[in-house]
Amino acid sequence: MINKILMTIQGQKKLLKELNFLKKEKRPKIISSISIARSYGDLKENAEYHAAKEEQSFCEGRIREIEFKLSNAHVIDIKNLSKFKKIFFGATVTVLHILSKNIYTYKIVGDDESNFKKKMISINSPIAKSLIGKKKNDFLKVNTPSGKVKYQVLKIEYI
């Protein structure tokens, strides 16, 4: 049994855009490159041909991966979750790091959407796993490579 892959509507759009680019732009360019490289003759020592075939393999693998994810996606419209007081997938959470007193805000998203620089963390990350189910003012401990880190939930939003 295949588990559903959680993603936001924005994550789904991002994957659909990439899939469209790969199929309609990149794939035709690679096919053209292979055709041109074949015209150079002996394929055994044809670096352009081998490079184009390798690029084709990567491209086709990514297309299959995206199609698999989209066909097994459970797309969540986070606007419908705003009535909840607990942290679920799609929440934007503000936390206080207990020791440093630093405040951080993260949005819990799918693996393909995660981008730490944009404060978007994967649902499968240690901090997201620790946040799920918590409410405002709850405390949580996150296992990190440098030990356990303690946070307090300050704010939960579904934006």
C-alpha positions in Angstrom: 0.0 0.0 0.0 1.4 3.4 -1.0 1.1 6.2 1.5 -0.4 9.5 0.3 2.1 12.3 -0.2 1.1 15.4 1.6 1.4 18.7 -0.3 -0.2 22.1 -0.3 -1.9 23.6 -3.3 1.2 25.7 -4.0 3.4 22.5 -3.8 1.1 20.8 -6.4 1.3 23.8 -8.7 5.1 23.9 -8.4 5.4 20.2 -9.4 2.9 20.6 -12.3 4.9 23.6 -13.5 8.2 21.6 -13.4 6.5 18.6 -15.1 5.2 20.8 -17.9 8.7 22.3 -18.4 10.3 18.9 -18.5 7.9 17.4 -20.9 7.3 20.4 -23.3 10.7 22.1 -23.2 13.5 20.0 -21.8 12.6 16.6 -23.3 12.3 18.0 -26.9 15.7 19.8 -26.5 17.4 16.6 -25.3 15.9 14.6 -28.2 17.3 17.2 -30.6 20.7 17.0 -28.9 20.7 13.2 -29.2 19.8 13.4 -32.9 22.5 15.9 -33.6 25.1 13.9 -31.7 24.1 10.7 -33.6 24.9 12.6 -36.9 28.6 12.8 -35.7 29.1 9.2 -36.4 30.6 6.5 -34.1 28.6 6.4 -30.9 31.2 4.5 -28.9 33.5 7.5 -28.7 30.8 10.2 -29.0 30.9 12.3 -25.8 28.0 14.6 -26.9 25.8 11.5 -27.5 26.6 10.0 -24.1 26.1 13.3 -22.3 22.7 13.8 -24.0 21.7 10.2 -23.2 22.6 10.7 -19.5 20.7 14.0 -19.4 17.7 12.2 -21.0 17.9 9.5 -18.3 17.9 12.1 -15.6 15.0 14.0 -17.1 12.9 10.9 -17.6 13.6 9.8 -14.1 12.4 13.1 -12.7 9.3 13.0 -14.9 8.4 9.6 -13.5 9.1 10.8 -9.9 6.9 13.9 -10.3 4.1 11.9 -11.9 4.3 9.3 -9.1 4.1 12.1 -6.5 1.2 13.8 -8.2 -0.8 10.6 -8.6 -0.3 9.8 -4.9 -0.8 13.3 -3.7 -3.1 14.3 -0.9 -3.4 18.0 -1.6 -4.4 20.1 1.5 -6.1 23.4 1.2 -4.7 25.1 4.4 -7.4 27.8 4.3 -9.9 25.1 5.4 -7.8 24.4 8.5 -7.9 27.8 10.1 -10.6 26.8 12.6 -8.3 24.3 14.3 -6.3 25.3 17.4 -3.7 22.5 16.9 -0.7 22.3 14.6 -1.3 20.2 11.5 0.3 20.0 8.0 0.2 23.5 6.4 0.4 25.5 9.7 2.6 28.5 10.0 4.0 28.2 13.5 6.0 30.8 15.6 8.1 29.2 18.3 10.4 30.5 21.1 13.8 28.8 21.5 13.8 28.4 25.3 17.6 28.8 25.8 18.5 31.4 23.3 15.2 33.3 23.5 15.2 33.6 19.7 11.8 33.5 17.9 11.4 31.5 14.7 8.5 31.1 12.3 8.1 28.0 10.1 5.5 26.8 7.7 5.1 23.0 7.7 4.9 21.8 4.1 5.6 18.7 1.9 9.1 17.4 1.1 9.1 19.0 -2.4 8.1 22.4 -1.0 10.6 22.6 1.9 13.1 25.4 1.7 14.8 26.3 5.0 15.9 29.7 3.7 12.2 30.5 3.1 11.3 29.1 6.5 9.4 26.2 4.9 10.1 22.9 6.7 9.3 19.4 5.6 6.5 17.5 7.5 9.2 14.8 7.9 11.7 17.1 9.6 12.4 16.5 13.3 11.0 19.9 14.4 7.8 19.5 12.3 7.2 16.0 13.7 7.6 17.4 17.2 5.2 20.3 16.4 2.3 18.3 15.0 -0.6 18.1 17.4 0.7 20.9 19.7 -1.3 23.9 20.7 -0.4 27.5 21.5 1.8 27.8 24.6 2.7 24.0 24.5 6.3 23.1 25.0 8.2 20.6 22.8 11.6 19.0 22.7 13.3 18.4 19.4 16.1 15.8 19.0 18.9 17.4 17.0 22.4 16.2 16.3 23.7 18.5 19.1 21.1 17.2 21.6 17.5 18.1 22.6 16.3 21.6 22.0 13.3 23.0 23.8 10.7 25.3 22.2 7.4 26.9 23.2 4.6 27.4 20.6 3.7 31.1 20.5 1.4 31.3 17.5 -0.4 29.0 15.1 -1.7 30.3 11.8 -3.1 28.8 8.6 -2.2 31.3 5.9 
